[in-house]
Amino acid sequence: MACLRRRRWPLSRSGDDLTLLQDVAPERLRGRVMAIYSIVYTLVGGASVGLVGVMSDTLALGPRTLLYAIVIARVPSMVLGGLLLRLAERSLGKMVDEIRAAEAS
């Protein structure tokens, strides 16, 4: 039976990100937040596969070309994601505080 269990890969979506989004988002905005997240996740995930493939074919540096293409595609996206999260942190916190204050009164 153990072989039939679904294996959780460390780089796959585990659901923690979705739970965090639902916890942070105010009740009246949860649907919009999840919709935007799903659209962005799907578009970026689909485009990244093609981008890595094109870079791998273009670089042609030997047996590790695919590895280099993945790193070249991943590092800038991680930096950009971190910067965007940092920029959104203050405005998101302010919005959440305003909504919680309105709900409390």
Secondary structure, DSSP 8 states (H G I E B T S, - for coil): -GGGS----TTS--SHHHHHHHHHS-GGGHHHHHHHHHHHHHHHHHHHHHHHHHHHHHH--STTHHHHHHHHHHHHHHHHHHHHHHHHHHHHHHHHHHHHHHHH-
